[in-house]
């Protein structure tokens, strides 16, 4: 009968276990493809002390136990040898028909992972603490904002979930609440008050330079249109006979300066928005003052866009963002009480908030805003103050 193999502490070594001359332990096994693999550790058992100067790691038998469990559950060894970057690239390659903004976001994440050591890490070696530490590093060291990190995690979490579903991993290391790890430093986009809206519109109307944008900005404040929907409006979409605006597409411009027509953000985005008399008057002036271009621009079969730039191309979100930025800057140079930052999206917030405070039925407001989920209408776009609560309570008390 052959003598049992032992380590340098006279402990019996089990099948597949070996101790090298330098004292390090090795475990050899066959993976799911019948290929020989090896793992190493300076400790045989979890109770063994770590040799001085060596990096902490699992003992050989702890690693062996994990390997045997993975083989039993048909988990692919070493995460299929995918790195984080390779896994994300595979995940993105399977996402077809995405919007160009989404595709741009994917390219940003790929660019970050190519520069980061984390992107070269093998996926089976990424633990929960590693994922958290990397996101913290992005914020505290690299200075990335919460919203950017939220978008990055929004790609990595489903990519790692795909690895779990494909039996490459047992657990998703990104399956945690982001706000519990990274400080949410996002600035809440607040609606401006009714007085601020009136003051701003009056200023625009009376300003010699910016008055040309009054009608468009008035419409943004009084329809709740997304800026991409507003920019995509054509003369055919303004139905004066029915006093409504047809919304069934949006106009965007890619980073490659390509104009594209897309479906609204959600299925609920396809809708009709009622026009007030004032909004209709704004549209009539816009159409009456619209200069005739040398050649009518056409984007994906759509023509007759309401606003054109100096190159006879449709205006896009960036134009209106800049107009509002310059307007507010000039306003604040003149008046003692400053106007907060106003963007096309703030106009949309303000409309929704005003309608909610005026008592509009939430489902009606959801329809006008084109929200797929009413919680977005109620929680994200409406801002209620103490004065609102006080007024509502007194109104009900005297009803």
C-alpha angles and dihedrals in degrees: 000000000000119000118254116253113246137189126235089275090056094251117146113251117221129223111303094013120119138167119218125217091259089058097253117134125230132195119198122198143155116254127218089281095051091253119140115247134177137205127191140206138169089225128061097195132027090245093058116107117245111250113252114271095017124121114251114258142153118284119255093254092050089053090045091053091053092048093051091049091050092049091049091051092042093244108164113249118254091002090287087296090280118154119216090256093050091048093051091046090053092048092050092047088062094053104090129175095024122157116263091248090056091047089051089052090052091052090051092054091047090051091052094048092050089059097042128082085219089067090060094051117111109250096233089058094056108102129187090260091051092053092049093046092051094052090047089051091052090057104035100035105024095036097230117161126242093253092053092049089047089056093047092050087047088067100038097049096057090040091057090042087057088054090052091049090049091053092246091119137023097215138022109240091199096057096110136103107269095211089061090062110027125048112247101231094163116135111236111237103234128196115240120239124264090251092051090049092050093046093048095048091047090051092050093047093053098041113102094217105033097040088090088072096047097098094049094048092045088055091050090052093047106040106039091228118165108243092242089053091048092050090049095056116119129192089260091059094063105083104191093174090061094031092232143114119233112221115187104129144026134217122226137167120219127222086260088061092249117147114225136180115216138175115265118278093265137013087256087059090080101086149114119258117206116235125221118218090257093052091048090051090053091052091048091053092046092053093043092051096041108121117228110246123222088244123015107241116234126197119188091333096314120119139162096063111184099228125042128184127225090278092056091251125127116273115246136201094279091061093056093042089056094045091054092045092054092043093054091045091054092044091053092050089058106037129060095220106062125226114234121238110295123196132166087263091054087055088055091047091050094051092050093046093048093050092049092049090049089059102255113168108262093230090051090050091048089055094049093047092047094231118164091205122042090212087071089056094048103036107029107033105035122074119193121191133194090262090055091051092046093050093048092049093050091047092054092044091057096041 
